[in-house]
């Protein structure tokens, strides 16, 4: 699992927890959780959520 930052049309950044997995010989990714806006979450809080 890892953290991913995505931007919307207005440029606001959001944080997601994403998981890699393998299905039928292909690598895929699945969004586990949307954590909210990056400016509302500290780096330590995000790392604790992933662990």
Secondary structure, 3 states (H helix, E strand, C coil): CEEEEEECCCCCEEEEEEEEEEECCEEEEEEEEEEEEHHHCCHHHHHHHHC
